[in-house]
């Protein structure tokens, strides 16, 4: 994750309104500030899980919505002259989706641990 002291993950913040490469201290300061509200917490979660979670599948399976709908809310895009965002119930729905994914991952990890070793080993 680090490269010559620079934090290499591109972190999108709603405060900066653009993508920047931040050093680790700048990233941590913004992350801590963002976690103060739900919109910021969502932004941090999706930034940290970028590439690990399929946002299109998440939108379809847990919200029955299009991938662009989810992207608009994550990024706070302007849609029909109004800033897109999650409704209070949708924040709860997103948190439950993350919990469901975590449970499913843990169950698969347990299955791998419990499986018999490969015959070649």
Secondary structure, 3 states (H helix, E strand, C coil): CEECCEEEEEEECCCCCCEEEEEHHHHHHHHHHHCCCHHHHHHHHHHHCCCCCCHHHHHHHHHCCCHHHHHHHHHCCEECCEECCCCHHHHHHHHHHHHHHHHHHHHHHHHHHHCCCCCCC
